[in-house]
């Protein structure tokens, strides 16, 4: 529900919500990202210092936006930060989000 309202370049975009035929389940369709920060950080020598600074800046912008909306993420970790080929970062996994 929160993701439908959050619109920011560094927060994962929810494209569509699909109801299952059984009437009990739903499927969430998100925009495509190539990898997560955990996967990239385990590979040696992929990120330069400039890349790291840029990623931290983007995550800080996303968290600032989420907090300004009156929400707390509560599960921020490298595997919940998605990265694409252009070194754009997006925060994902809002399953534990709470409003204040």
Protein Blocks (a to p, Z undefined) as FASTA:
>chain_A
ZZmmpccfkbccdfbdcddfkomaccddddddfbdfklmmmpghkbcfklmmmmmmmmmm
mmmmmmmnopafklacfklcccdfkopacdehjllgccZZ
